[in-house]
Amino acid sequence: MRADSTRFLLLLIFIFLPITSLQAVRVYGQVKIPQNSQFPNLGLDVVLLKFGVDESGQIVTQGPVARSKTDANGQFEFQQFTPESNVAYRIGSRFEGQLISSDYVFLAKNQKEQYVEVIVPSVVESVEKLAISNSAIFIELSEPGKLWVTEAIYVNNPLNDIISAENNPLEMRLLATPEKFQMLSAPAGSQSFEQIGTVLRLFKAFPSGENAVAFRYQISAPLGEHRLIKHYGNTPALAKVLLTLKVLDIESPQLKIASTESVGRTVFR
């Protein structure tokens, strides 16, 4: 939600404000790192990036417009920089291999200076703070007695810090023990997950905001009635089920549906 509102505001500014050059501005600030970290002896390279809107209406970087370096305390400065009135700026850097950036900055007419902070998020292990915000399940018949299940899940990190699940994995439940399993949101050979029976464990870092997790697996579904149960640690704000089968019954403490459903058509009873 925050990213969407920021993008909407940027679009309004880019579309309705004319392109004009402003007077020279002093842009200064500080890169703030976690307490248990240290700056490199030579400081950090920082770059002032300009953002605009391309022909498709997407907000894109238009390249660096100035470069500088921090001191031993993370302080930096861009002197006598001449900005434009209908663009946004961000300060970018890299710390311990991680790309970091400030919030968007807009410079006004007659403004003489602008302070900007670039905050390096801390890494915490508060896995209990993670919550499923959105979930979609797609079920299709692969061959007689076999089903392919694809799950797309959004995991929300409400903190400004990065939540690491490397030592305390985030667990999810599959519909059934799979015969085949593929993690779609991780590269082949990745060690960031473990699947045992119906349990999927994720050993990865979750940045602030929404994090997509997608996986696909094949399960056995003998002819006749077959019950599939999906367990969530907490109820997602939105859950969808799409399938190429003809009959679907869903029941939970919050929801009970009996329907004839196919992709593109659903009849509820």
Disulfide bonds with the S-S distance in Angstrom:
none
